[in-house]
């Protein structure tokens, strides 16, 4: 982006983020979990699924699989049945069971605390790694870019890209580092509860659209 675009986007995202703080002052992840392992499993399962559905699944799953070895020793076919309603259950089974195996064999049974190590786990890209680091360990390495963040970042002209890694790079450039951790949570909640993906007639009345009126006709 040009210097002019960078300056404009920094000013815009500052105003948008201030409004998001007012709308969602206590924003936090909506996936239920009690420890880093449960969070990792939940985030992997959440791909292409709602947090509500995943919470319904993990309510039973986390009672059945209480520790790492329960996953390590799990029968893949049985695990597929356990998570079937999450969608893409075969690939998710492969990723979850592959991840826990590597955690046991390479990382001493502990979910890694660094971006570099998390990215070596099956099914873990930067989005998942950012969520685990932020919510399990309080470590801020970047900004998790899921479908809501990607869509709204384009809608409010905070990026020129569709690729999550490039979107994250742009957001990290225009947002102060201290804001990275909670920006994802707030924008996700905005996308879920205010400005949903489906085209609607009242977008011009939405709080963030009032800040950036051009967004009313943008539906990435």
N, C-alpha and C positions, 0 to 999 in steps of 0.2 A: 504494500500500500504506500501511497505517497505521504509526504510529511503533512500535507493538508488533511488527507483522509485520516491519518493517525491522530492528529489533534482533534478532529471532529468526532472520531469514534471514542476517544478518551473522554471527551466532554459528555457525549451521549450516554456511554455506559455508566458514567458516574451518576447521572440523573436517573437512569433506569434502575441502577442498583440501590439508590437511595429510596426509590419508590417501592422496590421489592422488599427492602428491610421493613418498611411500614406495613406492607401487606402480610408479610410472613416473618414476624420478629423472632419466632422460635423455630425456624425451619430446621428440620433434621430428616435423616433418612427414614423412610417408611417401611423398610424391610425389617421384620422382627428377627432379632438375633441376641445371643447372650455372650458370644465370644468370637474371636477372629475366624475360627474355622466355620462356624455357622454363618457368619457374614459372607465369607468367600463362597460357600456353597449356594447361599441365597442369591448372590449377585450373578453367579454363573447361570443359575436356573432362571433368572429374571429376563434373560434375553428374549425379546419378542413375546413378552408376557407382562401382565400387570402385577404390580406389587401386591395388590389384594389377592390375586390368585396364588401367587407364590407364598404368601403368608398362610393361606389355607393349606397348601401342600406341606410347608415346613412345620406347621403345628404338629402334624403326625410324624413327619420325617425325623425331626430332631429328637423325638421321644424314642424312635427306633434306632437311630444312629447317634449315640451320645458322645462318642469319642472317635479319634482318628482311626483307630484300628477297626472300628465297626464299618467304616467306609472302605478301608483297605481290604477287608475280608468279605466285602459285600459280593453277592452274586449279581453280575451285570443284568441278567434277565429280570431278576426280582427288583433290582433298583429301577429299571426301566418302568416297571409297573408302578412303583412308588411315586415316580415323578411324571407319569404319563400325561397328566393334565396340564403340565407346564408347556407342552408343545416341543417339537424337535427333541423328544426325549432320548432318542438313541445317541445323538451327538452330544447332548448334555450329560448323559451317563458316561460316555467315553471321556469327556472333559473332567467331570468331577472325580471319577475314580482314577483317572490318570494324574490329576493334580495332587490328590491325597497320597498316592503312591510316591510321587516325587518328593512331596513334603516329608514323608517318612524316611525315604532313602537318602535324600540329599540335604535336607534342612533339619534333621534331628527331631522330626515330629512337630515342629513349630511353624506356623504360617509366617513366611518371610516378612521382614519389616522394611525392605527396600524395593524401589521400583524395578531395579535391574533383576533382582531375584524373583519377584512376582511374575515378571514377564516371561520367565522360563517355564511357568506352569501351563499345562494344556488349558485352553479356553480362557486364558487371561490376556487381555490387551490393555492398553493404557486406561481406558475407562474403568474397567474392573479394578485394576491396580490402584488407581487414584481413590476409588471409593473405599477399598479395604484400608489403605494407608490412612486416609482421613478419619474414617469412622471407627477403626479398630485401634489405631496407634496414635492418632493426632498428628500424623506426619503429612505436611502439605508439599507435594511435589508438582502438582499441576491442577488442571480443572477437568473433572470428569465430563466427557461429552457424550451424552446419550441422545436418543431421538428428539427429545424435547429441547435440549440445549442446542443441538444442531439446527433444528427448525427455527427456533426463536432467534438464534444468533444471526441467521440469514434474514429473517423477517425484519429485524431492527438494524440491519446493515452494519453488523459488527464484524463481518467476515465476507470474503468473496468465494469461499470454498464450500464444498460438500463433504470432503474427506475429514473425518473426526480429528485426526492428528493435526492437520493444517488449521482446522477451526480452533483447536486447543491452543495452538501456537499464537494465533491472532488474539484470542481472549487473554492469554497470559501477557501479551505485549501491551494491551490497553487497560488492564485491571491491575491495581496494586496487589502485590503478593499477599498481603494480609487479608484480601477479599476473596482469594481463590477458593478457599475451603467451603464457604457457605453459598457462593454464587450458584453452584450447581443445584443445591437443594432448593433455593428460592425460585430459580428459573423452572425447575422441574414442577414444583407446586403450581406455578403460574400456568404452565402448559397443561397441567392436569385439571385444574379447577377454574381457570379464568378464560384463557385463550386456547381452546382445544384445537387439535389438528384439523378437524372437520371445518369446512367453510361455514361461517355463520354471519348473520346480518347485523350484529351489534358490536362488531370489532372496534368501530370508531369510539365507542363508549368505554372501552377498556382502559385501565389506568396507564399502561405503557404506550398504547397507541396515541393517547393524548399527548404524550411526550414526543413521540415521533409519528406524526399523522400519516406519513407516506406508507407506513406499515399496513394500513387498512386494506390495501389492495395486493399485498404480497403474501402468497400462500406457497412457500417452498415445499 
